[in-house]
Amino acid sequence: MNNFEEIKAQNKLPKISVKRLVTGIILVTVLILFLTGLYTVNPEEVGVIQRFGKYVETTEPGLHFKIPFGVDVLTKVKVKHVYKEEFGFRTLQAGVRTQYSKRTYNSEAIMLTGDLNIADVEWIVQYRIQDPVKYLFNVRNVEETLRDVSESVIREIVGDRSVDEVIVLNRKEIADKSTIVLQEQLKDYEAGVEIITINLQNVNPPEAVRPAFNDVNSAKQEKEKIINQAWQNYNQIVPEAKGKAKRTIEEAEGYAIDRTNRASGDATRFVQIYNRYRTAKIVTKKRMYLETMQKILPGIERVYVVDEEQSGILPLLNLDKGGK
């Protein structure tokens, strides 16, 4: 009886071990499925899924699941990040004190202008990935293509302008036009890239002629300064002289009108007095005499009244006090 139970127990042990093994395999398989199938897309990214190498879908930020074991391949693309490409220089470390590479990049920066002069042009292209599917599958190397096209566009636009326009006068216009042309060409390539801006960093003549060019620029700036000062003096003095001339003319015209009106009034008054004099000579004479005395006497300090019939001056009249 004991031998039978021992044999039965020995037969049960393998069955229990097989069950545990199968359960363990299932759990490990499920764990691997979850670990290899679950993925997270960050807020500034999107996920591009390829199944057996063919594009399937684009997933938005969040937690997602894909078929594991290499069936689905995930590529994360930063669609909100602003990338930049530097031409003519390289930044080693950005910050408060930005460090630049001491290496020269003349093959990128040296350009021929429209008036057959040479300019040293440094610029930055800032761009964003607009369509991740086109960015990944339409162009083999988007960054290299962007650099080649950007350099071609800048050289073409610089070649249509004089060295003064490139270095001093039309830098903003060149940058704006380059942005538009570069975006149009990348759109034809269907690269899935949006150009944000092109900034011309430093535009200078070559190192060998830079001192002479700076002297010429200083002379031009001094010339412009003198011209601006002359125009400032002109704009200040000429309007002032015109204002004085206009005021003098207006005063003369006002004086002429005043004298004319006075003469006209005096003539009219004389005619009126003459007409009254013709009708009443004695009364008019007396009135004219009294009006004249009324005007003259207040300005006289001493007044002496002499009577023709008296032999001396009237002693009792005190006419000089109070102006009377």
Secondary structure, DSSP 8 states (H G I E B T S, - for coil): -HHHHHHHHHHHHHHHHHHHHHHHHHHHHHHHHHHHHEEEE-TTEEEEEEETTEEEEEE-SEEEE--TTTTEEEEEEESS-EEEEEES--EEE-STT-EE--S--HHHHEEE-TTS-EEEEEEEEEEEES-HHHHHHT-S-HHHHHHHHHHHHHHHHHTTS-HHIIIIISHHHHHHHHHHHHHHHHHHHT--EEEEEEEEEEEE--GGGHHHHHHHHHHHHHHHHHHHHHHHHHHHHHHHHHHHHHHHHHHHHHHHHHHHHHHHHHHHHHHHHHHHHHH-HHHHHHHHHHHHHHHHGGG-S------TTSSS--SS---SGGG-
